[in-house]
Amino acid sequence: GLEDGAAGDGWEGVRAQVNSDAQGVVQATGLTPGTYRLRIAGTGYAAKVTDGFAVGDGEAKELGTIRLAAGGGLSGKVVDGGGAPVEGIGVSIRNQRGESVFLFNMASTGSNGRYELQGVELGTYRVRFEGKGYAPVEQEVAVTAQGAVADTVMVRGGTLVARVEDERGQPVADARVVLFDAAGRRLERTLSIVNLFD
C-alpha cells in the first residue's frame, strides 16, 4: 500500500492499495503532492517499507527497482498454565539487534489462542508475548522459508503497589518509578497490538 509519510503508526495513513502486474510493475496515479512511503508484501517474501519520498505537483516519480527478500511465516498457540487457550495476547518480534521488525509484524491471539505473522524476513528473532494480567514471555525463534512455530504458556502476572511520599509523609504526585529485574535490567513495555491504544 501507499501511505502518507506524515501519518502515524496506524493504518489511517494508507492512501492507496495496488497490486503489481505480471512484470512486477506498480503504478499509483492522482496522488496529492506530499511525502509517501510504500509498504510492500508478497506471498513468500518479507514485507518491506520504503524510506519516505516526496511527490510534487504533477510530478511522475520513478522509484526504480525494489527488491524483496525471501520471507516466511511465524505462527503458534498461546495457552495458560492449565492448557486453556488465551485470547488477546499480543505477539511482536525483534531482530538480533533488538529492533522492532515493522510495526505491523505483530499479531494478537484469537479465541483459540492461535496467532500468525506473515512476511517475516528469514532469520532469528526474539518473539514477545504479552497481555493484560499476564507476565510477558520472550523466546528465540528461527524463521525459515518453511516458517516457524512458537508456542508459549502464559502465567498470571503479579501486581506491585507502593505509595511515594516526601520526607513529611505527604504524597508525591507524578513521581517517575522505574522497575528493574534481579539482574539490574530495566523492565520496559513493548508496543504490541494489546497496548497500542492504551
Backbone torsions as a table, in degrees:
resi	resn	phi	psi	omega
1	GLY	NA	159.0	176.9
2	LEU	-101.5	125.1	-178.4
3	GLU	-123.8	150.6	178.0
4	ASP	-65.8	124.0	-177.8
5	GLY	-63.6	-19.7	-179.6
6	ALA	-91.1	-2.2	-176.3
7	ALA	-71.2	163.6	176.1
8	GLY	-76.3	-156.9	-176.4
9	ASP	-86.5	-6.7	-175.1
10	GLY	-90.6	176.3	-179.9
11	TRP	-69.8	-10.0	-178.4
12	GLU	-60.7	-17.6	-179.6
13	GLY	-83.1	-8.0	-177.2
14	VAL	-69.8	125.3	-177.3
15	ARG	-105.9	-25.7	-179.6
16	ALA	-159.7	149.4	173.8
17	GLN	-130.9	122.7	-179.2
18	VAL	-134.8	155.9	176.5
19	ASN	-106.8	147.2	176.5
20	SER	-72.3	151.2	179.3
21	ASP	-84.0	-173.2	-176.5
22	ALA	-61.3	-22.6	177.5
23	GLN	-94.7	5.1	179.2
24	GLY	82.2	8.9	-176.1
25	VAL	-86.3	138.3	177.4
26	VAL	-123.0	138.3	176.9
27	GLN	-140.1	129.8	174.8
28	ALA	-123.0	127.3	-176.7
29	THR	-116.3	164.0	176.0
30	GLY	72.9	28.0	-178.9
31	LEU	-76.4	137.7	173.2
32	THR	-69.3	138.1	177.6
33	PRO	-53.8	136.9	-178.7
34	GLY	165.5	-168.8	179.2
35	THR	-107.5	134.2	-175.5
36	TYR	-133.4	166.2	169.5
37	ARG	-135.8	155.6	173.6
38	LEU	-105.2	135.8	170.7
39	ARG	-112.8	116.8	-171.8
40	ILE	-119.6	134.0	178.2
41	ALA	-143.6	138.3	177.1
42	GLY	-144.0	146.3	-179.3
43	THR	-56.9	126.5	-179.6
44	GLY	86.5	1.4	-178.9
45	TYR	-123.2	155.3	175.6
46	ALA	-75.8	137.9	176.8
47	ALA	-65.0	150.2	-178.3
48	LYS	-141.0	141.6	173.5
49	VAL	-119.4	126.3	-179.1
50	THR	-78.4	165.1	169.6
51	ASP	-67.3	161.0	178.6
52	GLY	-66.3	148.0	175.9
53	PHE	-142.8	148.6	-177.5
54	ALA	-95.2	143.0	172.7
55	VAL	-122.4	120.1	-178.8
56	GLY	-87.6	173.8	179.7
57	ASP	-60.1	117.5	179.3
58	GLY	72.6	4.7	-176.4
59	GLU	-77.7	141.3	170.9
60	ALA	-103.0	108.5	-174.8
61	LYS	-94.6	124.1	177.6
62	GLU	-102.7	116.5	-178.0
63	LEU	-94.2	-7.0	179.4
64	GLY	76.8	-156.2	-177.3
65	THR	-91.0	132.5	176.7
66	ILE	-114.2	117.4	-176.5
67	ARG	-94.8	131.9	176.5
68	LEU	-100.6	136.3	176.3
69	ALA	-84.2	156.9	175.9
70	ALA	-59.8	146.2	-179.1
71	GLY	-139.9	169.4	178.9
72	GLY	-143.5	-174.7	-179.1
73	GLY	-116.8	162.0	176.7
74	LEU	-131.4	128.7	-179.9
75	SER	-143.6	168.8	177.9
76	GLY	172.9	-172.9	-179.0
77	LYS	-132.4	141.1	179.0
78	VAL	-117.3	127.0	180.0
79	VAL	-128.2	165.1	174.8
80	ASP	-91.7	-178.0	-177.1
81	GLY	-59.2	-23.2	178.4
82	GLY	-91.8	1.2	178.8
83	GLY	89.2	3.1	179.1
84	ALA	-81.4	141.5	178.4
85	PRO	-60.9	144.9	179.0
86	VAL	-114.8	120.2	179.6
87	GLU	-89.1	149.0	172.6
88	GLY	80.6	19.8	176.0
89	ILE	-86.0	126.5	177.7
90	GLY	-77.5	137.3	179.5
91	VAL	-123.6	121.0	179.2
92	SER	-134.5	159.7	-178.1
93	ILE	-129.2	149.6	175.4
94	ARG	-127.7	146.1	178.3
95	ASN	-78.8	-176.2	-176.7
96	GLN	-65.1	-20.1	177.4
97	ARG	-88.2	0.3	179.3
98	GLY	84.1	10.5	-178.8
99	GLU	-90.0	141.0	174.5
100	SER	-61.0	141.8	-179.5
101	VAL	-100.9	99.1	-179.1
102	PHE	51.1	137.6	177.7
103	LEU	-57.4	-39.8	-173.3
104	PHE	-88.3	8.8	168.8
105	ASN	-89.8	60.0	172.4
106	MET	-144.2	155.5	-176.6
107	ALA	-143.8	175.3	176.2
108	SER	-134.3	142.0	-179.2
109	THR	-72.1	145.0	176.9
110	GLY	-86.1	-173.1	-178.1
111	SER	-63.7	-20.5	177.1
112	ASN	-90.7	4.1	179.6
113	GLY	80.1	2.2	-176.3
114	ARG	-93.8	151.9	176.3
115	TYR	-141.9	165.2	177.3
116	GLU	-154.2	135.2	174.0
117	LEU	-122.7	131.2	177.9
118	GLN	-117.1	163.1	175.5
119	GLY	75.4	31.7	179.6
120	VAL	-94.1	128.5	177.9
121	GLU	-61.4	142.4	-179.4
122	LEU	-60.8	137.8	-179.5
123	GLY	152.2	-171.8	-177.7
124	THR	-104.3	137.0	-175.0
125	TYR	-136.9	160.8	168.0
126	ARG	-99.9	123.4	178.3
127	VAL	-101.6	131.4	-179.4
128	ARG	-117.3	131.3	177.3
129	PHE	-114.4	128.2	176.3
130	GLU	-152.2	147.3	179.8
131	GLY	-158.8	157.7	-178.2
132	LYS	-60.6	129.1	178.8
133	GLY	87.9	-3.7	-179.0
134	TYR	-119.5	147.6	174.2
135	ALA	-73.5	134.6	179.6
136	PRO	-64.1	150.5	179.0
137	VAL	-128.8	138.6	174.3
138	GLU	-126.3	146.1	173.6
139	GLN	-150.8	157.7	179.8
140	GLU	-92.9	142.8	179.2
141	VAL	-144.6	144.7	177.0
142	ALA	-105.2	117.7	178.9
143	VAL	-91.6	122.8	178.1
144	THR	-114.5	177.1	178.0
145	ALA	-61.2	-25.3	177.5
146	GLN	-83.2	-4.9	-179.2
147	GLY	94.0	-173.2	179.4
148	ALA	-150.0	154.3	177.8
149	VAL	-121.7	130.9	176.1
150	ALA	-133.8	100.0	175.3
151	ASP	-95.4	155.4	177.5
152	THR	-153.3	162.5	176.6
153	VAL	-114.2	126.5	179.4
154	MET	-98.2	139.7	174.7
155	VAL	-115.9	150.7	179.7
156	ARG	-61.5	135.9	179.2
157	GLY	-83.6	152.3	177.1
158	GLY	-82.3	171.3	-179.2
159	THR	-123.8	138.9	177.8
160	LEU	-115.8	129.6	176.9
161	VAL	-128.6	132.3	177.7
162	ALA	-146.7	156.3	175.9
163	ARG	-116.7	128.8	179.8
164	VAL	-100.2	125.4	-179.0
165	GLU	-129.7	159.3	172.6
166	ASP	-87.7	-177.4	-175.7
167	GLU	-64.9	-16.0	177.9
168	ARG	-94.1	0.8	-179.7
169	GLY	86.0	11.4	179.3
170	GLN	-88.7	141.4	-179.6
171	PRO	-62.2	143.3	176.9
172	VAL	-106.2	111.5	179.0
173	ALA	-80.6	149.0	174.9
174	ASP	60.6	26.7	175.3
175	ALA	-70.4	137.8	178.7
176	ARG	-87.8	124.3	-178.5
177	VAL	-117.6	127.9	179.8
178	VAL	-117.3	133.1	-177.5
179	LEU	-103.8	133.9	178.5
180	PHE	-120.1	149.1	175.4
181	ASP	-85.5	-178.4	-175.8
182	ALA	-62.8	-25.0	179.7
183	ALA	-87.5	1.7	178.9
184	GLY	86.1	9.1	178.2
185	ARG	-84.1	133.8	177.5
186	ARG	-68.9	131.2	178.8
187	LEU	-88.0	128.5	-178.5
188	GLU	-127.8	154.0	178.4
189	ARG	-90.6	131.8	178.7
190	THR	-91.2	139.9	175.2
191	LEU	-67.1	120.0	178.3
192	SER	-135.7	170.5	179.1
193	ILE	-61.6	-26.2	-179.8
194	VAL	-70.6	-40.6	-176.4
195	ASN	-110.2	10.1	-176.9
196	LEU	-54.9	-37.6	-175.5
197	PHE	-108.0	13.7	177.0
198	ASP	-73.0	NA	NA
